[in-house]
């Protein structure tokens, strides 16, 4: 299921989806807002069909708070469970934005302008603050 979003709605997420995750509140405290994940760099995507999950590890850098004078880099793991559909065009390894919505009992995640995940569950976990440069290339794994 391909979902397109207008430029004007890019990055506008249902904040309750972020609030329900393990580290959504912590990310909001760190940045002063829930992250849009615009220009996040995809480090890995793990698809586990037997567990019906997808895990995506991202490196994200954005400005802090209202003054926007400082930046913070983090590594985040996004996890979807109970996958209904998954579409991720591969053209580069960064995301334009991530948008989260609740729709018909599912969580719909828009990945940039053209990718999406529709799932029963969504989780965001902070892995590391200031992760530095990764020493490996992005990976796509299937189990």
C-alpha positions as CSV (number, residue, x, y, z in Angstrom):
1,X,0.0,0.0,0.0
2,X,1.8,3.1,-1.2
3,X,0.8,6.3,0.7
4,X,1.7,9.7,-0.5
5,X,1.8,12.8,1.7
6,X,1.7,16.4,0.7
7,X,4.8,18.5,1.5
8,X,2.7,20.6,3.9
9,X,2.0,17.6,6.2
10,X,5.5,16.2,6.1
11,X,6.6,15.3,9.6
12,X,3.3,16.1,11.3
13,X,2.8,13.0,13.5
14,X,0.1,11.9,15.9
15,X,2.0,12.7,19.1
16,X,0.2,10.0,21.1
17,X,2.0,7.3,19.0
18,X,5.3,8.8,20.1
19,X,4.1,9.2,23.7
20,X,3.2,5.5,23.9
21,X,6.7,4.3,23.0
22,X,9.5,3.4,25.4
23,X,11.7,6.4,24.7
24,X,9.3,8.8,22.9
25,X,9.1,11.0,26.1
26,X,12.9,10.9,26.5
27,X,13.4,12.0,22.9
28,X,10.9,14.8,23.5
29,X,12.8,15.9,26.6
30,X,16.1,15.8,24.7
31,X,15.0,17.8,21.7
32,X,12.1,19.8,23.1
33,X,9.7,18.2,20.7
34,X,8.9,14.7,19.2
35,X,11.4,14.1,16.5
36,X,10.4,14.3,12.8
37,X,13.3,12.1,11.8
38,X,13.8,14.3,8.7
39,X,17.1,13.4,7.0
40,X,17.6,10.5,9.4
41,X,20.2,8.0,8.0
42,X,19.1,4.4,7.9
43,X,21.8,2.2,9.4
44,X,20.0,-1.1,9.1
45,X,16.6,-2.7,8.4
46,X,15.9,-6.2,9.9
47,X,12.8,-8.0,8.7
48,X,11.8,-11.0,10.8
49,X,8.9,-12.8,9.1
50,X,8.5,-15.4,11.8
51,X,8.2,-12.8,14.6
52,X,6.2,-10.5,12.2
53,X,8.5,-7.5,13.0
54,X,10.6,-4.9,11.3
55,X,13.4,-3.1,13.1
56,X,15.0,0.0,11.6
57,X,18.1,1.6,13.2
58,X,18.5,5.3,12.3
59,X,21.1,8.0,13.0
60,X,19.3,11.4,13.5
61,X,20.7,14.9,14.1
62,X,18.5,17.9,14.8
63,X,18.4,21.2,16.6
64,X,17.5,21.4,20.3
65,X,14.6,23.3,21.8
66,X,13.2,26.6,20.9
67,X,16.5,28.5,20.5
68,X,17.8,26.0,17.9
69,X,21.4,27.0,18.7
70,X,22.6,23.5,19.5
71,X,22.4,20.1,17.8
72,X,22.1,16.6,19.1
73,X,22.8,13.3,17.3
74,X,21.2,10.1,18.4
75,X,20.9,6.5,17.2
76,X,17.3,5.2,17.5
77,X,15.7,1.8,16.9
78,X,12.2,1.9,15.4
79,X,10.3,-1.4,15.7
80,X,7.0,-2.3,14.1
81,X,5.1,-5.5,15.1
82,X,2.1,-7.1,13.6
83,X,3.0,-6.1,10.0
84,X,0.0,-5.5,7.7
85,X,2.2,-4.0,4.9
86,X,5.7,-2.6,4.3
87,X,6.9,-0.6,1.3
88,X,10.4,1.1,1.4
89,X,11.7,2.3,-2.0
90,X,15.5,1.9,-2.0
91,X,17.1,4.9,-3.7
92,X,19.3,6.3,-0.9
93,X,19.8,5.6,2.8
94,X,18.2,8.7,4.3
95,X,14.6,9.5,5.1
96,X,12.9,12.7,4.1
97,X,10.7,12.4,7.3
98,X,8.7,10.0,9.4
99,X,5.0,10.5,10.1
100,X,3.0,8.4,12.5
101,X,-0.8,8.2,12.5
102,X,-3.5,5.9,14.0
103,X,-5.9,4.7,11.4
104,X,-8.6,1.9,11.6
105,X,-6.9,0.3,14.6
106,X,-3.4,0.3,13.0
107,X,-0.4,2.5,13.2
108,X,0.5,4.0,9.8
109,X,4.1,5.1,9.4
110,X,4.9,7.2,6.4
111,X,8.6,6.9,5.5
112,X,9.4,9.9,3.4
113,X,7.1,10.7,0.6
114,X,6.6,7.2,-0.8
115,X,7.4,4.5,1.8
116,X,5.2,3.2,4.5
117,X,4.6,0.6,7.2
118,X,1.1,-0.4,8.4
119,X,1.3,-2.3,11.7
120,X,-0.5,-3.2,14.9
121,X,2.4,-1.9,17.1
122,X,5.2,0.7,17.0
123,X,8.1,1.2,19.3
124,X,11.0,3.7,19.5
125,X,14.1,3.0,21.6
126,X,17.0,5.4,22.1
127,X,20.2,3.3,21.5
128,X,22.9,5.9,21.9
129,X,23.5,9.7,22.2
130,X,26.3,11.1,20.0
131,X,26.9,7.8,18.2
132,X,29.7,9.1,16.0
133,X,30.3,7.9,12.5
134,X,29.2,4.4,11.8
135,X,32.0,2.1,10.6
136,X,29.8,-0.1,8.4
137,X,27.5,0.3,5.5
138,X,23.7,0.2,5.9
139,X,22.3,-3.3,6.0
140,X,19.1,-5.0,5.0
141,X,18.6,-8.3,6.7
142,X,15.8,-10.9,6.4
143,X,15.0,-13.9,8.7
